[in-house]
Amino acid sequence: MRSVDVMECLRWAVLVVWMMGVWGVGEAKGEEAVKPNVIVIMADDLGYGDTSVYGGWVKTPHLDRMAKEGLKFLDFHSNSSVCSPTRAAFMTGRYQQRVGIVDVVARHLDTPGLDAGELTISKALKGAGYRTALFGKWHLGTKAKHNPVKHGFDEFRGYLSGYIDYHNHKRSWLNGLKVEDQEGYSTHVITKNAVRFIRENKERPFFMFVAHEAVHLPFQTPADTLENRKPIPKGERWSRKRIRPKYKIMLEEMDKGIGEIMDAVKKHGMLDRTFVMFLSDNGAIGAGSNKPLTTCLITSWVC
Ligand SMILES: [Ca+2]
């Protein structure tokens, strides 16, 4: 692919995904100047009013730093109020209805996955010589024909469904097409994969989609291992008092991971040739805050 086409791909992606910050955009010398690395970090169900970037109730120093040193967007609109359509639009650069993903991909909704014939940003960048990877959530189909490796990702470590247990994912964590678990708290596992991928690809352009599980339910912190869990008293499962402190820790853990990713970019000398973008796929539910917007996940009413 010609260099001008590479930039077209990037512009296409930027228009779709930029929401909270861009950091590390600059000029580089030689061939790398026209093939910058692209890292897209997507939170799941994070509210507009959750992070300190937007004056929210949880301190997120690493996101704050991204915004301070990069750009903060105040009028970005996600493509949908639920997971799969937003991801379909991001991956293809098209309205989600045009690729048949009008609702979350779920068995009971009889929704299809993303057809392997669609042109995706990962395919386009792979065709341009990029190494491509997805770590974390896919939610665009559970069949092999819908798998990220069929959509231009050289590497996929993560899960195909809407969410998993943060600690127990033996049956749902994949390496490409195969079930192959990586033990640990999913937010940490996703970050470790991302940092490792940056290290392994420091000599070549890459596109990495870091699709975090955080802060989607179930509300589980690193301390909520299987061994540590206690029965939840009746009526408290959705108690804001119970889940809000957990949500806060989940967001803080993701923010720490973003700091580790940024540190890796810096450590390997990529600051001047790496786009890093952060966004949420839609708004928050009960535990989070969407202020000053009204309503939440699942609804499209924003004023
Ligand atoms: Ca979501």
Residues whose N, C-alpha, C, O or C-beta is under 5 A from the ligand:
A	BS01	CA	D44 D45 V82 C83 D281 N282
